[in-house]
Structure formats: C-alpha cells, structure tokens
Amino acid sequence: MRFLLYAAAAAALAPQQQHSAALDAVERAIDAAVASTSQPIEALPPAERESVAIARRLRRRLDSFARNGDCRRCWLQRAHCVCDSCRPLDDLGPAVRRIYVYMHHKEVLLAVDTAKIILAAYPEAHLVVAGLKGQPTEAEMRAALEAGDAVVLFPSDDAAPASALAGPVDVVVIDGTWEQAQKLNARLPGRRAKLDDDIVDELSKGEGRQLRSHPTAWREVGTLAATRHFLGALGVSSAPVL
C-alpha cells in the first residue's frame, strides 16, 4: 500500500506527457517510409531516396527524443518544458481556414526551432516535412495551393502584402534557415504573400529580430514573429506568443 501511495504521488508530481497530433501524423509517415523498401538506398529513384533518407534520420531522432523523455509538444527537455505558458488558441477567425508549417527536416525536434510554437498554439495546424513522402496533409496543402485557396508566407518579388489579401485562405508557413527556405519555396506552387513593409521594419528592430543581423530587413525576422504578425494582419485576434 505504501508503494502505491508513493507511486501515485510521483505520478502527480511528474510532468504530464504532452500530445502533438501534428508530430504523430509525421511519425506515421516516417514509419511507412522506413518500412517501404528493403533495397539499398542507392538503388532507389531520387525522390524516394530522399524520402527514405529523411525518414531514417528522423526515426533515429524520434527514438533519441523518446529515450530522453523530451516533450513532444514544445520539443524541450522536461525540466524546461514551456507548454504551461503556451495556451492553445482555437479561433483563427473568418480570414484563415488552416495553417500548414512546411518544415525542413533538419528543423524537426530542434529545441531552438520557433515554428513548433505555431503547432503548439494551434492544435489543428498541420506539420509537413519537406521531402518526406506519404503525408496526407501535404497532398491537402498542395491541392489548396494549386486551386488558389492558399498562400505561402514568403517575401518573393511577386508576393502580395497581407493587407491586400481577400480571405478566407489557408496559410503555408515555411520553416528553415534562409537558404533552406529558398529551396523549400521553390518546391511549392501557388501564390505568395508577405508582411507589409512597415511591420517588417518594426520587427527587424525589435522583438521579432533574429540573432544574426542582415542588411535586408525581412531576413532578420524569425518564423514565429512573422507568422504571428501575418495572422494579425489577416484579422486573427489571438496569435501564438510565448
């Protein structure tokens, strides 16, 4: 009986395992890709080779993550979990239907990644890992982009400012280093959108600024800050913040 009381007390004090539907969906695609072939990876077609290589890397990372008992929602060690400070936000408002985070595989489960806060804040947001085959949410995302029902948040020359968009739209957020983001952007069809210039100038000098400075203002703005202000410009009353 004493043992059971100690066990119950320990369970009450231990940090609770946080659930992440977005990461769960990606993990299913990873396992399917790993199990899909027994051939040497060099013998596979290029796209399948990329997918299997990414899946194997992420499977090892997920296994290490599980052994350490790290949080699946905020991607931090249990001692540093911030989930209690990141409340879920359910209402995207009438202008935004869905959010997709299109992430470079090297960003997945990184403690310093900021796009994970978008996924944590909006439980219905989708994580799509670039190059990994078998993700149903990627097919949905691409269909919306090809139909003109979604926009990619990326400051290309032809990008429309947020203030010029007429909703409702799906929003695709690219996450990676600038070099990675350029390559990911080239993989996606459809329209591009960007922050208004005055917001970029404000963020590049304040709370949204990246650690590394750059002469181009929007290259100093992080993924989380850009998304938060972009959603705000589209009329979302609550935006992710930590």
C-alpha positions as CSV (number, residue, x, y, z in Angstrom):
1,M,0.0,0.0,0.0
2,R,2.8,2.4,0.9
3,F,4.4,1.7,-2.5
4,L,1.2,2.5,-4.3
5,L,0.9,5.8,-2.4
6,Y,4.4,6.8,-3.3
7,A,3.8,5.8,-7.0
8,A,0.6,7.9,-7.1
9,A,2.4,10.9,-5.5
10,A,5.2,10.6,-8.0
11,A,2.8,10.4,-10.9
12,A,1.0,13.5,-9.7
13,L,4.3,15.5,-9.5
14,A,5.8,14.3,-12.8
15,P,5.3,16.5,-15.9
16,Q,2.5,15.2,-18.0
17,Q,3.2,13.8,-21.5
18,Q,2.0,16.4,-23.9
19,H,0.3,15.2,-27.1
20,S,1.1,16.5,-30.6
21,A,-1.3,15.5,-33.3
22,A,1.0,17.2,-35.9
23,L,4.0,15.2,-34.8
24,D,2.0,12.0,-34.6
25,A,1.0,12.3,-38.3
26,V,4.6,12.9,-39.4
27,E,5.8,9.9,-37.3
28,R,3.3,7.7,-39.1
29,A,4.7,8.8,-42.5
30,I,8.2,8.3,-41.2
31,D,7.5,4.7,-40.2
32,A,5.7,4.0,-43.5
33,A,8.7,5.3,-45.5
34,V,11.2,3.3,-43.4
35,A,9.2,0.1,-43.9
36,S,8.5,0.7,-47.6
37,T,11.7,-0.7,-49.0
38,S,14.4,-3.2,-48.3
39,Q,16.5,-2.2,-51.2
40,P,19.8,-0.3,-50.8
41,I,19.1,3.4,-50.7
42,E,21.4,4.0,-53.7
43,A,19.2,1.9,-55.9
44,L,16.1,4.0,-55.3
45,P,14.8,6.8,-57.6
46,P,15.9,10.2,-56.4
47,A,12.6,11.3,-54.8
48,E,12.2,8.0,-53.0
49,R,15.8,8.0,-52.0
50,E,15.4,11.5,-50.4
51,S,12.2,10.4,-48.6
52,V,13.8,7.2,-47.1
53,A,16.9,9.1,-46.1
54,I,14.9,11.8,-44.3
55,A,12.7,9.2,-42.7
56,R,15.6,7.2,-41.4
57,R,17.3,10.3,-39.9
58,L,14.0,11.4,-38.3
59,R,13.3,7.9,-36.9
60,R,16.7,8.0,-35.1
61,R,16.0,11.5,-33.8
62,L,12.5,10.5,-32.6
63,D,13.9,7.4,-30.8
64,S,16.5,9.5,-29.1
65,F,13.8,12.0,-28.2
66,A,11.7,9.3,-26.6
67,R,14.6,7.8,-24.7
68,N,15.2,11.3,-23.2
69,G,11.6,11.7,-22.3
70,D,11.5,15.1,-24.0
71,C,8.2,16.9,-24.6
72,R,6.5,16.2,-28.0
73,R,4.7,19.5,-28.0
74,C,7.3,22.1,-27.2
75,W,10.4,19.9,-28.2
76,L,12.2,20.8,-25.0
77,Q,13.6,18.7,-22.1
78,R,11.1,18.0,-19.4
79,A,12.9,20.3,-17.0
80,H,12.5,23.2,-19.4
81,C,9.0,22.4,-20.8
82,V,7.1,25.6,-21.7
83,C,3.7,24.0,-22.5
84,D,2.0,25.6,-19.5
85,S,3.0,29.0,-20.9
86,C,1.8,28.3,-24.4
87,R,-2.0,28.0,-24.3
88,P,-3.9,26.5,-27.2
89,L,-5.7,29.0,-29.4
90,D,-8.8,27.6,-31.2
91,D,-10.1,30.6,-33.2
92,L,-8.4,31.5,-36.5
93,G,-11.3,33.8,-37.4
94,P,-13.0,34.0,-40.8
95,A,-10.0,35.0,-42.9
96,V,-7.8,31.9,-42.2
97,R,-9.0,28.3,-42.6
98,R,-5.9,26.2,-41.9
99,I,-2.2,26.6,-41.2
100,Y,0.4,24.4,-42.6
101,V,4.0,24.5,-41.4
102,Y,6.2,23.4,-44.2
103,M,9.4,22.5,-42.4
104,H,12.9,21.5,-43.5
105,H,13.7,18.1,-41.9
106,K,16.7,19.4,-40.1
107,E,14.4,21.7,-38.0
108,V,12.2,18.9,-36.8
109,L,12.5,18.4,-33.0
110,L,15.2,21.1,-32.6
111,A,14.9,22.8,-29.2
112,V,15.7,26.2,-30.8
113,D,13.1,26.0,-33.6
114,T,10.3,28.6,-33.2
115,A,7.7,27.2,-35.6
116,K,6.9,24.5,-33.1
117,I,5.1,27.2,-31.1
118,I,2.7,27.7,-34.0
119,L,1.9,24.0,-33.9
120,A,1.5,24.1,-30.1
121,A,-0.7,27.2,-30.2
122,Y,-3.0,25.9,-32.9
123,P,-3.7,22.2,-32.2
124,E,-5.4,21.9,-35.7
125,A,-2.3,23.2,-37.5
126,H,-0.5,20.7,-39.8
127,L,3.2,19.9,-39.9
128,V,4.5,18.9,-43.3
129,V,8.2,17.8,-43.6
130,A,9.6,18.7,-47.0
131,G,10.8,15.7,-49.0
132,L,9.1,13.0,-46.9
133,K,6.6,11.0,-48.9
134,G,3.3,9.7,-47.7
135,Q,2.0,12.7,-45.7
136,P,-1.8,13.2,-46.4
137,T,-1.6,16.8,-45.2
138,E,1.0,17.6,-47.9
139,A,-1.5,16.5,-50.6
140,E,-4.1,18.7,-49.0
141,M,-1.7,21.6,-48.8
142,R,-0.6,21.3,-52.4
143,A,-4.2,20.9,-53.6
144,A,-5.2,24.2,-51.8
145,L,-2.1,26.0,-53.3
146,E,-2.9,24.7,-56.9
147,A,-6.5,25.8,-56.5
148,G,-5.5,29.3,-55.4
149,D,-7.1,28.7,-52.0
150,A,-3.8,29.0,-50.0
151,V,-0.9,31.4,-49.8
152,V,2.8,30.8,-49.0
153,L,4.2,33.2,-46.5
154,F,7.4,34.1,-48.3
155,P,8.8,37.5,-49.3
156,S,9.3,36.8,-53.1
157,D,9.2,39.7,-55.6
158,D,5.6,38.7,-56.6
159,A,4.3,38.3,-53.1
160,A,1.2,40.3,-52.2
161,P,1.2,42.2,-48.9
162,A,-1.1,40.7,-46.2
163,S,-3.3,43.8,-46.3
164,A,-4.1,43.1,-50.0
165,L,-5.4,39.5,-49.4
166,A,-9.0,38.6,-49.5
167,G,-9.8,35.6,-47.4
168,P,-10.6,33.0,-46.4
169,V,-7.3,31.3,-47.2
170,D,-5.0,28.6,-46.0
171,V,-1.6,29.8,-44.8
172,V,1.6,27.9,-45.6
173,V,4.5,28.9,-43.3
174,I,8.0,27.9,-44.5
175,D,10.4,27.0,-41.7
176,G,14.2,26.6,-42.0
177,T,17.3,28.7,-42.4
178,W,17.1,31.3,-45.2
179,E,19.0,29.1,-47.6
180,Q,16.7,26.1,-46.7
181,A,13.6,28.3,-47.0
182,Q,14.6,29.4,-50.5
183,K,14.8,25.8,-51.6
184,L,11.5,24.9,-49.9
185,N,9.8,27.8,-51.5
186,A,10.9,26.6,-55.0
187,R,9.1,23.3,-54.4
188,L,5.7,24.9,-53.8
189,P,3.1,26.1,-56.4
190,G,0.6,28.8,-55.9
191,R,0.5,32.4,-54.6
192,R,3.0,34.1,-52.3
193,A,2.2,36.6,-49.5
194,K,4.3,38.7,-47.2
195,L,4.2,41.1,-44.3
196,D,3.6,44.7,-45.0
197,D,6.8,46.7,-45.1
198,D,6.1,48.8,-42.0
199,I,5.6,45.6,-40.0
200,V,8.9,44.2,-41.3
201,D,10.7,47.4,-40.4
202,E,9.3,47.3,-36.9
203,L,10.1,43.6,-36.3
204,S,13.6,43.9,-37.6
205,K,14.4,46.4,-34.9
206,G,12.5,44.8,-32.0
207,E,11.1,41.6,-30.6
208,G,10.9,39.6,-33.9
209,R,14.6,40.1,-34.8
210,Q,16.9,37.2,-35.5
211,L,20.2,36.9,-33.6
212,R,22.1,37.4,-36.8
213,S,21.9,40.8,-38.4
214,H,21.4,41.2,-42.2
215,P,21.1,44.3,-44.4
216,T,17.7,43.1,-45.8
217,A,15.2,43.7,-43.1
218,W,12.8,40.8,-43.7
219,R,15.8,38.3,-43.4
220,E,16.1,39.4,-39.8
221,V,12.5,38.4,-38.9
222,G,12.0,34.9,-37.3
223,T,9.4,32.4,-38.4
224,L,7.2,32.7,-35.2
225,A,7.2,36.6,-35.2
226,A,6.5,36.7,-39.0
227,T,3.6,34.3,-38.6
228,R,2.1,36.0,-35.6
229,H,2.0,39.4,-37.3
230,F,0.8,37.9,-40.6
231,L,-2.1,36.3,-38.9
232,G,-2.8,39.5,-37.0
233,A,-2.9,41.4,-40.3
234,L,-5.5,38.9,-41.6
235,G,-7.7,39.6,-38.6
236,V,-6.8,36.7,-36.3
237,S,-7.5,38.2,-32.8
238,S,-5.2,35.8,-30.9
239,A,-1.8,34.8,-32.3
240,P,0.9,32.5,-30.9
241,V,3.3,34.0,-28.4
242,L,5.5,32.6,-25.7
